[in-house]
Amino acid sequence: METINRSKAPDYKLIDKINISKPEILKINNNVPLFVLNSGTEDVVRLEIVFNAGSKYSESPLISSVTNAMLYEGTKTLSSKELSEKIDFFGAYVMLNADRDYAQATLYSLGKHFAKTLELFTDLINNPSFAEHELNILLENKVQKYKIDEQKVKTLSAKKFNEVVFGKKHYYGRNIQLSHFDLINSQQLNDFHTRLYNKNNCKVIISGKITDSVLKVLENNFIVDNSEKQNNKFTLQNLSTSKQKKHFVEKADAVQTSIRIGKPIVNKNHSDFIGLQILNTILGGYFGSRLMSNLREDNGYTYGVGSVVASLVDYGFFTTVCEVGADYTKLAINEIYKEIQRLIDEPVGFDELERVKNYMLGDFLRSFDGPFAQAEAFRSVNDFNLDEDYFIKYLNIVRTISPEELQQLAIKYLQPNSLYEIVAGKY
């Protein structure tokens, strides 16, 4: 038997290519697009329905999420308890989520029970009861969570950041207020559901072990409301960013301060976005980042600090995120700007860039680990009308981008005088 030399690190090499499974594209239920990712070995199926029904499609920022959550609170023939018990009986579960752009419902089921679970799943999608009793309970729980969150400085800074970089009345900048909960009623939810939860406004993604019998069950029995009342007209709004660069939200009893420094930027459809992701990883996108090394390791201002480059369908944004002891607020802000300025003034060193590239390539591979992860990866591009070629482009840019190219991106996008500074807590 060969002895392993544990004093020597294993060899590694950079990823030069990756085989990405392309989904089979079909049509079901009178032209609903179906994307099939058949790559599983276990008898498990994941079925996701994605509707263009995020909060930007409603007058109130709360309607979309409440409508989505109420899907599991009973149908016209089954109570909430009965629905939950039947789904549990087959070892299945349902996940619901609504964000600013989309609303989705996802079913996880054993393949052998797929016919039964699909029947329950389509029932909750098509026939939610929006019962007043269940709605009141849901809203009471949401109000309690809202009140708790409003005491957190990270919530206050996040809400202020949305208002500042998008605009207080912009569909991405609107924040849920306590008064919104009192204005929600079943009729509003029913109207929103009728308008947007229908076959003209969705796509379906199925992944896992997709046998012929599973696919046949889906093709023969999947029905999304055939209503022709769909009206998802949407008007792109220009950003109305604040003219004021620095904003402070006071919370006198806070022992910590939440700091966000950022701005609106390009989204995933722009050629600079992947390079910005790399630049962001260096700054604050992983545990070995510059912000983490500075604020946590060297100065001890915080337990955790990071930064993010995020893409919404219509716009993107960049922000740093951290919470520090109130006494260290000014010092932490200075160090954040210092690290941003370093990216502008100095090219990234070779060793650091190689480390970040290795990290990002490893993370990239993990995003395709398993059939359900592949479905998530597919959605991450399909939602932006991109295809699998985006992944090849991502791989090539991460492998080949130079320190000089990253420096030019920092000069272009991260000038300190272009950034908005939000502080919540004590200053």
C-alpha positions in Angstrom: 0.0 0.0 0.0 1.3 3.4 -1.0 1.9 5.7 2.0 0.4 9.2 1.7 2.8 12.0 2.4 0.6 14.3 4.5 3.3 17.0 4.8 2.8 17.8 1.1 -0.3 19.4 -0.2 -2.0 17.6 -3.1 -1.5 18.8 -6.6 -4.1 21.0 -8.1 -4.8 22.5 -11.5 -7.0 25.2 -12.9 -10.2 24.3 -14.6 -9.9 24.7 -18.3 -13.3 23.4 -19.4 -16.5 22.1 -18.0 -19.3 20.0 -19.6 -22.6 21.7 -18.9 -25.8 19.8 -19.5 -28.2 21.7 -21.7 -31.9 21.3 -20.8 -34.3 19.7 -23.2 -36.9 22.3 -24.1 -40.5 21.2 -24.5 -44.0 22.8 -24.4 -46.8 21.7 -22.0 -50.2 22.9 -21.1 -50.8 24.9 -24.3 -47.4 26.4 -24.8 -45.9 26.7 -21.3 -42.1 26.4 -21.7 -40.7 23.3 -19.9 -37.0 22.9 -19.3 -35.9 19.3 -18.5 -32.6 18.6 -16.8 -32.3 14.8 -16.5 -29.2 14.0 -14.6 -30.2 12.4 -11.3 -29.5 8.9 -10.1 -31.8 8.8 -7.1 -35.6 8.6 -7.5 -36.2 12.2 -6.6 -37.8 15.0 -8.7 -37.7 18.7 -8.4 -40.4 20.7 -10.1 -40.2 24.5 -10.1 -42.8 26.9 -11.6 -41.5 30.4 -12.0 -44.0 33.3 -12.5 -43.3 36.9 -13.5 -45.0 37.9 -10.2 -42.4 39.6 -8.1 -43.1 42.7 -6.0 -42.4 45.0 -8.9 -45.7 43.9 -10.5 -47.8 45.0 -7.5 -48.8 48.4 -6.1 -47.9 47.4 -2.6 -44.5 45.7 -2.0 -46.2 43.2 0.3 -48.8 41.7 -2.0 -46.5 39.5 -4.0 -44.9 37.8 -1.0 -48.2 37.3 0.8 -49.9 35.9 -2.3 -47.1 33.5 -2.7 -47.1 32.4 1.0 -50.8 31.9 1.0 -50.6 29.2 -1.7 -49.8 26.7 1.0 -52.5 27.9 3.4 -55.3 25.9 1.9 -57.1 25.4 -1.4 -60.8 25.5 -2.3 -61.2 21.9 -1.5 -58.4 21.3 1.2 -57.7 23.1 4.4 -54.2 24.1 5.2 -53.8 21.2 7.6 -55.2 18.7 5.1 -53.0 20.0 2.3 -49.9 19.8 4.5 -50.7 16.3 5.8 -51.3 14.9 2.3 -48.0 16.3 1.0 -46.2 15.0 4.0 -47.8 11.6 3.6 -45.9 11.1 0.2 -42.6 12.3 1.6 -42.7 15.5 -0.4 -42.4 19.1 0.4 -43.1 22.5 -1.2 -41.0 25.6 -1.1 -42.4 29.0 -1.9 -40.6 32.3 -2.5 -41.2 35.7 -4.0 -38.6 38.4 -4.6 -38.6 41.7 -6.4 -38.7 40.1 -9.9 -40.2 36.6 -9.6 -42.4 34.4 -7.6 -41.9 30.6 -7.6 -43.2 27.4 -6.2 -41.0 24.3 -6.0 -42.1 20.7 -5.4 -39.6 18.1 -4.2 -41.0 14.6 -4.6 -40.1 10.9 -4.9 -40.5 9.9 -8.5 -42.8 7.0 -7.6 -45.3 9.4 -6.0 -45.0 12.1 -8.5 -48.5 11.7 -10.0 -50.1 12.1 -6.6 -47.9 15.0 -5.4 -48.3 16.8 -8.8 -52.0 16.7 -8.3 -51.7 18.4 -4.9 -49.1 20.9 -6.2 -51.2 22.1 -9.1 -54.2 22.4 -6.8 -52.4 24.8 -4.5 -51.0 26.7 -7.5 -54.4 27.1 -9.2 -57.0 27.1 -6.4 -55.7 28.9 -3.3 -58.6 29.8 -1.0 -57.1 32.9 0.4 -59.2 32.3 3.5 -59.5 35.3 5.8 -58.7 33.2 8.9 -55.5 31.8 7.4 -54.6 35.2 6.0 -55.0 36.9 9.4 -52.7 34.3 11.1 -50.1 34.7 8.4 -50.2 38.5 8.6 -49.9 38.4 12.4 -46.8 36.3 12.2 -45.3 38.6 9.5 -46.1 41.6 11.6 -44.3 40.1 14.6 -41.3 39.3 12.5 -41.3 42.8 11.0 -41.3 44.4 14.4 -38.4 42.3 15.5 -36.4 43.0 12.3 -37.0 46.7 12.7 -35.0 46.7 15.9 -31.9 45.4 14.0 -29.5 47.9 12.6 -28.8 45.7 9.6 -32.5 45.9 8.6 -32.4 49.7 9.0 -29.3 50.0 6.8 -30.6 47.6 4.2 -33.9 49.5 3.8 -32.2 52.8 3.6 -29.8 51.5 1.0 -32.7 50.4 -1.2 -34.3 53.8 -1.0 -31.0 55.7 -1.6 -29.6 53.7 -4.6 -32.9 53.0 -6.4 -35.3 55.7 -5.2 -37.9 55.6 -2.5 -40.8 55.2 -5.1 -38.9 52.9 -7.4 -40.1 49.3 -7.5 -36.7 48.1 -6.3 -36.4 50.8 -3.7 -39.8 50.5 -2.1 -39.7 49.1 1.5 -42.5 47.3 3.4 -44.0 49.6 6.1 -46.1 48.5 9.1 -49.1 50.2 7.5 -49.0 47.9 4.5 -50.1 45.0 6.6 -53.4 46.7 7.5 -54.2 47.3 3.9 -53.9 43.6 2.7 -57.1 41.7 2.1 -58.1 38.5 0.4 -59.6 40.2 -2.7 -56.3 41.9 -3.5 -54.5 38.6 -3.3 -57.0 36.9 -5.4 -56.8 39.6 -8.1 -53.0 39.5 -8.1 -53.1 35.7 -8.4 -55.7 35.8 -11.2 -53.6 38.3 -13.1 -50.2 36.8 -12.8 -50.4 33.1 -11.8 -51.4 31.7 -15.2 -50.1 29.7 -18.1 -49.2 32.9 -20.1 -46.9 34.1 -17.4 -44.7 31.2 -16.3 -42.0 28.7 -17.1 -41.4 25.2 -15.6 -38.1 23.6 -14.8 -37.9 19.9 -13.9 -34.7 18.3 -12.7 -33.6 15.1 -11.0 -34.2 11.5 -12.3 -36.7 12.3 -15.0 -37.9 9.0 -16.3 -40.3 8.6 -19.3 -43.1 7.9 -16.8 -42.4 11.1 -14.8 -42.3 13.1 -18.0 -45.6 11.6 -19.2 -47.3 12.3 -15.9 -46.2 15.9 -16.1 -47.2 16.3 -19.8 -50.6 14.8 -19.2 -51.5 16.2 -15.8 -49.7 19.5 -15.4 -52.3 22.3 -15.7 -51.8 25.9 -14.8 -54.9 28.1 -14.9 -55.9 28.7 -18.5 -57.4 32.1 -17.7 -56.8 34.7 -20.4 -57.1 37.6 -17.9 -53.4 37.9 -17.6 -52.1 41.5 -17.5 -48.5 41.6 -16.5 -47.7 44.9 -18.3 -44.6 46.3 -16.8 -42.9 49.6 -17.3 -39.2 49.9 -16.7 -38.5 52.8 -14.3 -35.4 54.9 -14.4 -33.5 55.1 -11.1 -34.0 58.1 -8.9 -30.9 57.8 -6.7 -30.4 60.2 -3.9 -28.4 63.4 -4.5 -27.0 63.1 -0.9 -24.2 60.6 -0.6 -24.1 60.0 3.1 -27.1 58.9 5.2 -27.5 58.2 8.9 -30.3 56.2 10.5 -30.1 56.8 14.2 -30.9 54.1 16.8 -29.8 55.5 20.1 -29.8 52.3 22.1 -27.8 50.4 19.5 -24.5 48.8 20.6 -23.5 48.0 17.1 -23.6 50.0 13.9 -24.5 48.6 10.4 -22.5 50.1 7.5 -23.3 49.8 3.8 -21.2 51.5 1.2 -22.3 51.0 -2.4 -24.1 52.1 -5.5 -26.2 50.9 -8.4 -24.2 49.2 -11.2 -24.6 47.1 -14.3 -26.3 43.7 -14.1 -25.6 40.3 -15.5 -26.4 41.3 -19.0 -23.5 43.7 -19.2 -20.0 42.6 -20.4 -18.3 44.1 -17.3 -20.4 42.1 -14.7 -18.2 39.0 -14.5 -15.1 41.1 -14.0 -16.9 43.0 -11.3 -17.7 39.8 -9.5 -14.0 38.9 -9.5 -13.1 42.4 -8.2 -15.7 42.1 -5.5 -14.4 38.7 -4.4 -11.0 40.2 -3.9 -12.5 43.1 -1.9 -15.1 41.2 0.3 -16.5 38.2 -1.5 -14.9 35.4 0.5 -13.3 34.7 3.9 -9.8 35.6 2.8 -10.9 38.9 1.3 -9.2 42.2 1.9 -12.0 43.6 4.0 -12.1 40.5 6.2 -8.3 40.6 6.6 -8.4 44.3 7.5 -11.5 44.8 9.6 -11.6 41.4 11.3 -8.1 40.0 11.4 -6.0 43.1 11.7 -8.2 45.5 13.6 -10.9 43.5 15.3 -13.7 45.9 14.4 -16.1 43.1 13.4 -16.7 39.4 13.4 -17.7 39.5 9.8 -17.6 41.9 6.8 -18.2 41.3 3.1 -19.2 42.9 -0.1 -21.5 41.8 -2.9 -22.1 42.5 -6.6 -25.8 41.5 -7.2 -27.9 41.4 -10.3 -31.6 42.0 -10.4 -33.4 41.7 -13.7 -33.4 45.4 -14.5 -30.4 46.8 -12.6 -27.5 45.6 -10.5 -25.9 46.9 -7.3 -22.7 46.8 -5.3 -22.4 47.1 -1.6 -20.2 46.4 1.4 -21.9 44.9 4.4 -20.8 44.9 8.0 -21.7 45.5 11.6 -19.2 46.9 14.0 -19.1 48.1 17.6 -20.5 51.6 17.7 -17.2 53.0 19.0 -15.4 51.7 15.8 -17.8 53.1 13.3 -15.6 55.9 11.8 -12.5 53.8 11.9 -14.3 50.9 10.1 -15.6 53.3 7.4 -12.2 54.7 6.8 -10.7 51.2 6.4 -13.5 50.2 3.9 -12.7 53.3 1.7 -9.0 52.5 2.1 -9.4 49.0 0.7 -11.6 50.3 -2.2 -9.0 52.9 -3.0 -6.2 50.3 -3.0 -8.1 48.5 -5.9 -8.1 51.8 -7.8 -4.5 52.7 -7.1 -2.7 49.4 -7.3 -2.9 46.3 -9.6 -3.8 43.1 -7.6 -0.7 41.0 -6.9 -0.2 37.7 -8.8 -0.4 35.4 -5.8 -3.6 37.0 -4.5 -5.3 36.9 -7.9 -4.4 33.3 -8.4 -5.8 32.4 -5.0 -9.1 34.2 -5.8 -9.3 32.6 -9.2 -8.9 29.2 -7.6 -11.6 30.0 -5.1 -14.0 31.2 -7.7 -13.4 28.3 -10.0 -14.0 25.8 -7.1 -17.1 27.7 -6.2 -18.2 27.6 -9.8 -17.8 23.8 -9.9 -19.8 23.4 -6.7 -22.7 25.3 -8.3 -23.2 22.4 -10.7 -22.9 19.6 -8.0 -26.0 17.6 -8.4 -29.1 17.9 -10.5 -30.9 20.4 -8.3 -27.9 22.7 -8.2 -27.7 22.5 -12.0 -31.4 23.6 -12.2 -30.5 26.6 -10.0 -27.5 27.4 -12.2 -29.7 27.2 -15.3 -32.2 29.6 -13.7 -29.5 32.0 -12.8 -28.9 32.7 -16.5 -32.3 31.9 -18.0 -33.9 34.6 -15.8 -31.8 37.1 -17.7 -32.5 35.7 -21.1 -29.0 34.2 -21.3 -28.1 30.7 -22.1 -25.4 28.1 -21.1 -22.7 30.0 -23.1 -22.7 32.5 -20.2 -21.0 29.8 -18.1 -18.2 29.3 -20.7 -17.7 33.0 -20.8 -17.6 33.2 -17.0 -15.0 30.4 -16.9 -12.8 32.0 -19.5 -12.9 35.5 -17.9 -12.1 34.2 -14.5 -9.2 32.2 -15.9 -7.7 34.9 -18.0 -8.5 38.3 -16.5 -5.4 40.4 -15.7 -4.6 42.7 -12.7 -4.6 45.6 -15.1 -8.1 44.8 -16.3 -9.4 44.6 -12.7 -7.8 47.9 -11.9 -9.5 49.5 -14.8 -12.9 48.2 -13.6 -12.2 49.6 -10.1 -11.3 53.0 -11.6 -14.5 52.9 -13.7 -17.0 51.7 -11.1 -15.6 52.2 -7.5 -14.6 55.8 -7.3 -15.3 56.8 -3.7 -17.2 60.0 -4.7 -19.7 57.8 -6.6 -20.5 55.6 -3.6 -23.4 56.0 -1.2 -22.7 55.6 2.5 -25.4 54.4 4.9 -24.9 54.1 8.6 -27.5 52.8 11.0 -27.1 52.8 14.7 -24.9 55.2 16.7 -22.3 57.3 14.9 
